[in-house]
Amino acid sequence: MKEAFCEKEKQEFDYKSHWDSAYLKTKVNNLGWYEENPTPSLVLIEECNLPKNSLIFNAGAGASTLINELLNRGYSNIIVNDISSTALTSLKGNLSHNDSSSEVKYIIDDLTNPIDLLKIKNVDVWHDRAVLHFFTEVSQQNNYFQLIRNSVKSGGFVILAEFNLNGAKKCSGLEVVNYDEKLLQEKLGNDFDLLKSFNYTYTQPSGSTREYVYTLFKRKL
């Protein structure tokens, strides 16, 4: 599968520094993508109806409150990824669940140019909220979706929540790509069936709103 990642385009922009700076300069609960209650994601994960020891992979998690909520609900096999070590340090510091170190694994890696992430297999649920839409280059998108196909098991689930077609065109000073369920289906390919999709208006800490599309896919057996 590694051949799919051989063609890599050099990116002049330093995404790691950008996201490290974002988390250093602004309190987590003031960030434009901060969710106090990640209800839409939790609803979709619960709809997968999987055992609590199922492998949940959170792509580009940042300092998401979702991890705490999953631990509180008894999920015990979670991999958290981000390109920013600062973001993951913040996430660790905000976990309130006891013994979370034995239930959460952290991987600092680039989803579009993966190294350590290539070792991840048999993922039951792949969760991405507000990550994919930052990958504006086709090569980035192709590498990301190849990583999903490389990681998610047969019968596994993929949750993608991105800015919808009516959503913002920029975020955190960066250009984004907008999606709907059809575009996401095209990117994932015919090995995945769309189970559910809905539009969702997210309210930022500032009071402004952002329009998302939430999707749940299942990999064919």
Secondary structure, DSSP 8 states (H G I E B T S, - for coil): -GGGGS-----SS-HHHHHHHHHHHS-GGGSTT--S--HHHHHHHHHT---TTS-EEEET-TT-THHHHHHHTT---EEEEES-HHHHHHHHHH--STTGGGTEEEEE--TTS-SGGGG---EEEEEEESSGGG--SHHHHHHHHHHHHHHEEEEEEEEEEEEBTTS-SEETTEE---B-HHHHHHHH-TTEEEEEEEEEEEE-TTS-EEEEEEEEEEE--
